[in-house]
Amino acid sequence: MLRIDAPAKINLALHITGQRADGYHLIDSLVVFAEFGDQLSAELSDKDGFHLDGPEAAALSSEAAGSNLVVRARDALRDAARRSGLDMPPVGIRLDKRLPVASGIGGGSADAAATIKALCELWDYRPGPEVLAKLALDLGADVPMCLDGKPLIARGIGEALNPVELGFDLDLVIVNPRVGVSTPSVFSALAHRNNAPLPSPEGLNDKDRFVEWLRTTRNDLQPPAQQMVPAIGDCLSALRHAGAGLARMSGSGASCFGVFDSPGAAQAAAASLERAQPGWFIAATRTTR
C-alpha cells in the first residue's frame, strides 16, 4: 500500500492581472503548502476501485464517481500511458478526505496531484515533464502547482510556476465557515480584472520582514467573495481577534488563514476558535518547504 499526502494549498497572495480571450483569468499568486491535508492510498488490484472516507467525505458522497478528480486523474494518466504503448494494471485507491470541499485550499486539485504521484510510483511510469504538465493542467488550473507541492509563484492561468525559496515555515490557522462559494460567481463579480501584478517577494530569509511584505499584497477575489458570503468577514475578524498577525482569504474562498508567531500560538488560537465556533472547520498547521 502506497500512501501520498495531498496537502492544503494556501494562496498567501492572489493578484488578478488580466483575462484571456477564452475567458480564463490571469493570475500572480504566491502559493505555499501545509502539513495538514488529505491522504491518498493506492495499491495494485484485480479491478479498479475508489473508496472515499474521512471526516469531510460526506460532502463528496453524492458526487458521481467518475467526476471525482482522483478518478479523472487515474484515467488521464492511464490514457497517457496507453498512448505511449503501455497498458497499466487496475488499482484500488482510498482517499482520506480531511479538507473541506470547494473551499479555496486546493483539496480536489491536491487529491488529483497525489493520485498522479502515487500511480507514477505504483506503475513505475515516468512520463516526461511536458506530458505531466499538460495532463495536470487539463485536470484543473490548480493541479500543476499542487503537483509541484513547494512554495512558488504561479502566473498565467496557473501553469507558469516559479519556485520560491523560503527560509522558514509559517504557523497558520485555517478557518472555513462551511458556507459554499461559487468560484465562477466570484470571478464574475470582480470589479477590476487588470490589477497590479505581485511585487517581488521580500524577506525570504526573515519571517517578520516577509509578513510585513505580505501585508502589501492582496487577494483580489476576497472583496467580491466577502460581499457574497459575509461569513468570510466573520472568519477574518475571528482570526485577528485570536492574535493573527495577518488574516486573509485563500483562493476564491471561503477558507481563510491567519499567520501566527509560533506553533503554540496557532494551536491556542485554534482551540479558542473551536470553542467559539463549533460549526466551523478549524485547523492549526505549518507550511512546508
N, C-alpha and C positions, 0 to 999 in steps of 0.2 A: 504493500500500500504506500503510495507516494503522496505526501502532504505538502501543499504550497499555500503560503499566506497570500491573502488578497487585501492589502492594507487600504485604509481610508485615504482618499486623495483630498488634500486641502489646498484650495486656491487662496494663498495668502494675499494676493492681489490679482485683479482681473479687469484689464482695460479693454474696452471695445473700441477698435480703431478704424473700423470701416465695414462695408458689406459688399460682397461679390455680386455679380450679375445673376448668379444662380440662387441668391438668397442667403447663402452661408455668411455668417458674420466673421470678421477678422478679429483676432484677439492678441493681446500681450498678457500672459498670465505667469506669475511666479507660483510654482506648484511644489509642495512637499508631501511626503507620505508619512503616515502614523504607524506606530506599533500596533494599534488596535485595528481590527478589520475582520473580514470573513476568512474562512479557511476552507480550502478545497482539497478533497482526497480523490485519487484515481488509481485504478488497478485494471489489469487485463482481465477480460471476462469472456464468457461464451456468447454474450449478446450485449448490445449497447443498453445502458441503463443510466438514469439520472434520479438521484434521491435528494430531496430537499428537507433540511431540518434546521434547528437553531431557534433562538428567541425571536428573530424577525422573519421567520419563514412564512408565517400565516399571511403576510401581505402579498406573497407571491403564489400562494397555493391555488388560487383560482386562475392563474395565468396558464395559457396553453403551453404544454411542454416545449413545443417547437419554437416558441417565441422567446424562450429564456436565452439570455446571451451566452450562457455556458454551453447550451446545446448548439446554438448557432456557431459559436467558436469551434466546437468539436467538429461540426460538419464542414465548416470552411477550411479548417486545417487538413481534414481528410481529403477534401476535394483538391487542395493544393498538392498534396502528396500523390494523389491519383494522376494528376496532370504530369507529374514527373516520373510516372511509371511505377509507383509504389502503392500497394494495397494494404492499408493499415487495419489491424485486428480490432474487434469490439472492445469497448472499455466501459467499466462501471465508474460513475462519478457521483460523489456525495458533496453537497455544499452545505456547510455550517454557516447559516446566514445570521450575522450579528449586527450588520449595519442597516439602518433604516432604508427603506426602498425609496427611490426617486427623491433624494434629499440633498443633492448638490455636493456629495462627497465621494462620488465615483463608484458606488457599490457594484452596480452591474458591469461597468467598464473594468473595474478591478477583478471581478469574477471571470470575465472573458479573458483578460490578460493572464490570470493564473491558470486558466484552462489551457491556453496556448503553451505556457511554460511547462506545465505538467505533462501534456501529451507529447511535446517535443522530446522530453526526457524519457517518458514511458515507451514511446515508439522508436526511440533513437533516430529521430528525424531532425535534420539540421538544415532547414531552408535558409536561403541567403537573406541578408538584411532587407533587400528590396522586396522580396516576396512577403516577408513578415510585416514590413511597414505597410504595404498595400492591404494585406489581409486584416491587420489591426484597424486601419482607417476605415475600411469598408464596414466593419462592425460598429464603429462609432467614433466621433471626434476625440473622445477622451481615452480610447483604448490604447493608442500609441504611447501616451505619456504614462499610463498605468503599466504598460509592458516594460518601459524603461525603469520605472519604480524608484528613481532617485531625484533629489532636488533639481529642478530645471526651470527654464523659461520656455513656455510654449508660445509659438507665433503661428501666423497663418490661420487656418481653421483648427489648429491644434496638432498639426502634423510636423511642423518645423520645431525641433527640440534642441535646446542648447543647455548643457549641464551647468549647474551652479555648485561651486564647492563651498559649502557652509562649514565653518569650523566649530560648530556647536549644535546641540539639539534644542528644540523648543518644547517647553512644557505647556500642553494645551488642555482645555476642556471643550469638548464638542457637545452642543446642545441642539436638539431638534424638537419643535413644539408639537410634532405629529399632526401637522396641517399640510396638505398637499399643495404643491406649487407646480403649475404648468410651465415648463421651460419655454415652449413656443410663445405662450402668452406673455411671459416676462420679456423676451426679446422683442415682441411686437410692441410692448408698452415703452420701449426705450425712447426717451425724448431726443437723444442725440446719438448718432452711430459713428461719427468721425471724431473721436475723442483723442486727447493727447496720449502718446504711447507710454509704456512703462519706462521710467528713468532707470539708468544703470544702477544696479544694487550697490549699496554702501555697507560697510561694517561686516563683511563676510566672515571676519575672524573676531568680531567684537559684538556680542549679543545685544548689549544696550544700544550701541550705535545703530545696529541693524534694525532694531524695533523702532527707534526714532525715525530711521529712513522709511520703514514700512508705513508709518503714520502719514507720510506724504503721498502714499499711493492710494488706490481706490479699488472698490468692486463696483463697476458701473451698472451691474444688474441689481445691486442692493436697493436703490431708491424705488424702481418700479415694483420689485418683488415685495418690498415692505408696504407699499401702497395697497397691493393686492392682498397681502397677508399681514395684518397688523401684529400678529403674534411674533413675527420676526423681530420687531422692535422690542417686544417684551423680553425675548431671549437676549438681545444685545444689552438691554438695561440690567437684566439679572446678572449677566456675566461681569459687567462693570461694577455692579454693587458687590459682587463676590470677590473683587480685587484684581480683575484682569487689567493688565497694562494696555492692552489693545483688544477690542472686540469687533468682529466683522463677520459678515455672511460669507459662506463659501459657495462658489459656483452660482447656480441660479436659485439656490435655497431649497428648502427653508433652513437647512442646518447652518448654525453659526459656531464660531470658535472664539475662545478667549486665550490670550497669551499670558502665562503666569511666570513668576520669578523662579519657581523651583518645583520639583515633583510633589513635595509636601504641600505646597500652596495649592497646586492643581487638585490634589486629592481632597484637601479640606474644602475647597470651593465646590467640587463635585458633590461631596456629601451634603453640604449645606443646600445646594440647589435641588438635590433629590428629596430632601425633607420639605422644601418649599413648593416643589412642582413634581409630585409623584407621577403625573401623567406624561411628563416629557421624557424623551430619550436623552440620557446624560452619560458621558464617558470621559474620564481623565486619561490622557495618553501622552506620549512623547513622539516627536518626529524622529525619523531615521536618516542616515546619511549614506 
